[in-house]
């Protein structure tokens, strides 16, 4: 998720709702067609100092984002560290999505002039006296962040400044961040980035990357008079203990800080910048080199093929049941009606008088269906926009903003679906139903989110949502989402109850003793396996992008997997529903919801496995935050998959009982 860009100045709160659906993301991002641009994402032209004009800038600003680590869930603002600070400069405004993800973009003291090369230019010098408590605290914080491998994220012209290095198989990986420094353990083991330099060998010592070599690539605009556009910014972090701090020459041994060091410690921060013309890269495709360095596409195709095999297998099963078994059943039942032995009914037709009997806890089920519908439509629309390239990594925070705004605006379908089903279940407490639809699931998510936020506040992390934003989210929820839910519920209750194809008997039918496979629990546990099998590879990349701060940009794959998931959930639920009806068990409503909803339990188990096997997260706060945010994702996923299962089963049951003749 560390791939969302800055200098975009999105609309603030008064205009957010009106503009977000229009503006959210018609950004070309990493696409090759730069035919249309949004304000804030149009290309900026640069030229030499003497040629600068209103259309052509000479000064290149470097912005700094929050620092994060794969070993900790807590990101920190740049200003939380004792680095060189900008004397002045306008901070770019963040949109809702950026604030929710803890992005804090600030001006930096690093300023360049286009095509003017600098060598070993001093930015500032930081001095620490280990006897002074304040200095010691700053130094300890710096050491701790090097130990946890915290990474800088710098931005030039709305692009991440990348550190490219060779990995196995002769490939180059471009990381949109670079470390503060690294540590050699007391046993002489080089941690993280310390492996890049053989001079880093002192035991129990920290090495600070206090110098960066920045190379900016540009291509000249075809018209010539317009100047140039930046197409890449790469850097290499280095460490120098400058002999003459006033006139640094970027030579000598690396900048080391022994863990036992005392007295005065000086760190001089310097940079070099060079420019190179590159006509091969177009401005509209300047993100490609970062995305192409992530070698995952072949795994994605494997994942899609794996999912499609499962879908084909399930579809074959469902088609066989629909076309052969069901067709035979219906023909046989309808034939029997015309003969004398109509009394000896068997199979699923037997339960026709109970199939639409209202379920127990119908209120809760209808509320879950309302919230699930809201999430289902929100996910579909967000992924559809993302597929079109509107919510690309170049348009920072757009994905989250889009999802939140859509969720708020989709209160009406939630209220409508909840009210419609509650009425068909014979419920009469419509006020309670509307209030629960508006507040139950969103309330649980908000409560969890608020507790996580308190932990982030306590830790001083930049991911803590400011109080103003929390109030704004509550305002969106109470002032827009809740009234819209009430409007939806009003129309839902006003309509006649859903007409069922068969009447319900007054006395409930006795359900015969069930075999192990047709009991509720085994069916529910089995039902979640196949949908989870379709998504678990994609899940790995999504979790990587959230917790390992990698870019996620393969929305086309994700949209395909989303469609496959909807089909698989529907088919698995219909299949199990048919088996249960044949066993004369007519309690299908909750079971259909829980069968596909159980996929979320497998998601939770996978998230626990991912935490212990793939992440190096340390610390109690980070662990609580990981599982706190995972629980939010699991609840949303449970409502989303459960709703798909229920609707599929509802359609199936209505269909089969409408074609069979009943006395």
C-alpha positions, 0 to 999 in steps of 0.5 A: 500500500505504500504506492499512493502518491502525493502532490495531488490536492484533492477536494476537502470536506465541503466538496468531497462528496459532490466531487469524489464520484466525478473526480475519483480517479479518472487519472491515467496513472500507470497507463499508456494513454495520457489523453486526458488528465485530472487537475493535480495529475496533469504532467508538469514541465521543467526547464533550465533556470534561465528559461523558466516561465508560468508553463515551465518550472525550474525548481524540483521539489522533493516531498517526504512521506511517512516512514514505515517498516515491515517489522512494525505496523506503526508508521511515523511521520518524517518530523517524528525523527531527528532528520533535516527539516524544511525551513518553510513550504506548503504541505500538500493536502491529503484526501480521506483515503490517504488520512485513513492509511496514515499518509503524511506528506510534507515538504523536505529540505532537499531542493533541486534546480532542473539540469543543475547537478550538485555533488555532495551538497550539505543539507544539515548537521545533527549533533547529539550529546549522549549526556543530555537526556533529550539528545539521548532519546532522539538517538535511541529512537533513531537506533530503534528505527534502524533496528526495525528497518524503517524506510524513507518514502520520498516523492518527486513530481508525484512519483516515488523515488526508488532504490533499484538493486539486483535480486536473484536470477539477474532481475532488478527490484525497484523499491519505492523506499530506502532504509534509514540505516542498518545494524551489525549484531554483536555476533557480527551478523549483518541485518537488512541493508548492511549486506550491501557494503563490505565496510559495514563490519564493526560489531554491535554498530549502527550505520546511518545512510546519511548521503543519497545519490539521486538520479533524475531521468527526463524526456524532452517534450516533442514540441521543444518549447515546452521543456522536459517532463520527469519520467523516473527518480532513482537514488542510492543510499550511502554512508560517509563519516565526512572528515570535513563536515563544513566542506563534505567531500563524500569520502572516507569510512562509513558513518557508524554509531556504536551501541556503546558510543558516548560523548558527542556524535555528529551526523552530516546529511548530504546529497548529490543529484544528476540528470539524464535524458531518456527518450524511451520512457513516456510520461504516461507510462513512467510507473511501469518500471516499478510495477514490472520489477515485481515478478508476480504476474505468472503466479497471478495467471496460475491463480486464475487458472486454479480458480477457473478449474474450481468454477468449472468443476462446480458449474458442472456439478450444478448443471448436472443437478439442474438439468438431470436430477432436478428435471427428472424430479420435477417431471416425476412430481408433476406426473405423480400429481396426475395419478392416484399415488400422489400421497407418496411424495418424497425428496424436496417436494415434501417440504414445500409447505415449510420451505418459506417458513420464516427463519429464527432470528429473522431480524438479525439475518435481514440486517446482515443481508442489508449490510452485505448488499451495501458491501457487495455493490461497493466492492463491485463499483470500486473494483470496476473503477480500479480496472479502468485505471481510475484508482491507480497508484498514481492517484494516492488514497483514491481507492480508499476514498472511493470505497468510503464514499460509495459505502456512505451513498449505498445506505439506500439499498441496505435499508431497502433489502433489510426491510424487504426481507424482514417484512417477508419473514413476517417481522413487524418491528420496522423501527428496530430493523432500520436502526440495526441496519444503520448501526449494528455492522458499521458500529462494530467496525467503527468500535474496532477502528476506534480502539485501534486508533487509540493504540496508534495515538498512544504510540504516537504513530502517523497512522492515528486518524486526527480527531477532525477526520474521526468527526468527519467520518461520523458526520458522513455516517450519521448525516448521510448514510443513516438518512439514506438507510431510512429512505431505503427502508421506507420504500422496502416496507411500503412494498408488498411482502415478497410473494412466494410460489408455495403457501406455508403450512400452519404446523411445522413439519418434523425434520427426520434424523439427518446423516453426518453429511447433511447436518448443519455444521459439516455442510457449513464447514465444507461450503467455505472451502471451495470459494476460499480455494479460488481467492487464497493466492490473490489474498497473499498479494493483498495482504502483502500490499497492506502489511509489507508495503508493496504496491498493489496494481493488478486490479484486472486480476482482482476483478476477475477473482471477484467475479469467480468468487461470486460464482463459486459462493453461489454454486457451492451454496446451491449444491449444498442447499439441494442436498439438504432439501432432499434430506427433508431439512427446510431450514435453508435461510441461515444455513445458506448465509453461513455456508458461503460466509464460512469462507471468512473463517478460512480467511481468518485462519490464513491471516493468522498463518500469514502473520506467523510465517511471512511477517517479522512483526514484533511488539505487542502494539503491532500484533494487536493492530494486525489482528484488530484490522484483520477482524474488520476485514473478516467481518466485511468479508463474512457479510459479503460472502454470506449475502451472495450465498443467501441470494443464490439459494433464495433464487434457487428455492423460488425457482424450483418450487415455482415449477413443481405442481402443488395441490 
